[in-house]
Amino acid sequence: MIELQNVAMSYGGRELLSEMTLRLMPGSFHFLTGPSGAGKTTFLKLCYAELSPSSGMLSLFDRDVRMMTRDDVAAMRQRIGVVHQDCQFLDHLSVAENIALPLSVSRRAADPKELRELLSWVGLRAQADALPPQLSGGERQRAALARAVMMSPDIILADEPTGNLDWEMSQRLLNLLIELNRMGKTVLIATHDLNLIRTAKSQVATRVLRIANQRLQLAGADL
């Protein structure tokens, strides 16, 4: 689904990531760790073609990103749901309208029943008509997850989704991501929270990756 072969990424002449080789298989569950500034967010941006590698080969759904047109990339992104570290919403639209935005952008109408079911799944049915500023941090993250899966993507990428949440809410969000994985979705979560990783490993087959010294490594059993 996502494959990197000797991928490198440079900024301003400085190499941030190098010799990155990985293949994300359908239905797999991955964590990505590493210190702040190691390049976790950059790595995720490569995975949904927000960035193009400086060198190496990156393919998404068996297509080389270098051969994709802008329309190809837009179509491909409908198959990848992204939960950003700093989830942004349109504050003048309701929670339900914000969650349905991916459909609006693709000029498709949201099915009211499906939208209600999605809101219920993330525990936001009662907040459907609320405005984003009225949501708590945990509610915003669950709304961001709902928006990311609105198009029923094959892959979910989450960038520090529990970074600003307490442990109870972190577990709740993790359980939703595990449930998505059990439905066949590929999940990749960038996080520095080792407790979150340990909790997930007790519930689902998980592969833990670490970015260190600009390279991607398999984390050891100490996690």
ZIVENGI-V483303 format. One record per backbone hydrogen bond with DSSP energy under -1.0 kcal/mol. CO is the residue of the C=O (numbers start at 1). NH is the residue of the N-H. If there is no record, write none. Layout:
co=CO nh=NH
co=CO nh=NH
This chain:
co=1 nh=61
co=2 nh=24
co=3 nh=59
co=4 nh=22
co=5 nh=57
co=7 nh=20
co=8 nh=54
co=8 nh=55
co=9 nh=16
co=9 nh=17
co=11 nh=14
co=14 nh=11
co=17 nh=9
co=20 nh=7
co=22 nh=4
co=24 nh=2
co=25 nh=28
co=28 nh=187
co=29 nh=207
co=30 nh=189
co=31 nh=209
co=32 nh=191
co=33 nh=211
co=35 nh=38
co=39 nh=43
co=40 nh=44
co=41 nh=45
co=42 nh=46
co=43 nh=47
co=45 nh=50
co=45 nh=51
co=46 nh=49
co=55 nh=8
co=57 nh=5
co=58 nh=65
co=59 nh=3
co=63 nh=60
co=64 nh=67
co=65 nh=68
co=69 nh=73
co=70 nh=74
co=71 nh=75
co=72 nh=76
co=73 nh=77
co=76 nh=79
co=77 nh=80
co=79 nh=154
co=79 nh=155
co=81 nh=157
co=83 nh=159
co=90 nh=93
co=94 nh=98
co=95 nh=99
co=96 nh=100
co=98 nh=101
co=100 nh=103
co=100 nh=104
co=101 nh=105
co=102 nh=106
co=103 nh=108
co=104 nh=107
co=111 nh=115
co=112 nh=116
co=113 nh=117
co=114 nh=118
co=115 nh=119
co=116 nh=120
co=117 nh=121
co=118 nh=122
co=119 nh=124
co=120 nh=123
co=125 nh=128
co=127 nh=130
co=128 nh=96
co=130 nh=95
co=131 nh=134
co=132 nh=135
co=136 nh=140
co=137 nh=141
co=138 nh=142
co=139 nh=143
co=140 nh=144
co=141 nh=145
co=142 nh=146
co=143 nh=147
co=144 nh=148
co=145 nh=149
co=149 nh=152
co=154 nh=186
co=155 nh=81
co=156 nh=188
co=157 nh=83
co=158 nh=190
co=160 nh=163
co=162 nh=165
co=166 nh=170
co=167 nh=171
co=168 nh=172
co=169 nh=173
co=170 nh=174
co=171 nh=175
co=172 nh=176
co=173 nh=177
co=174 nh=178
co=175 nh=179
co=176 nh=180
co=177 nh=181
co=178 nh=182
co=180 nh=185
co=181 nh=184
co=186 nh=156
co=187 nh=30
co=188 nh=158
co=189 nh=32
co=190 nh=160
co=192 nh=194
co=193 nh=197
co=194 nh=198
co=195 nh=199
co=196 nh=200
co=197 nh=201
co=200 nh=203
co=200 nh=204
co=207 nh=31
co=208 nh=219
co=209 nh=33
co=210 nh=217
co=212 nh=215
co=214 nh=18
co=215 nh=212
co=217 nh=210
co=220 nh=223
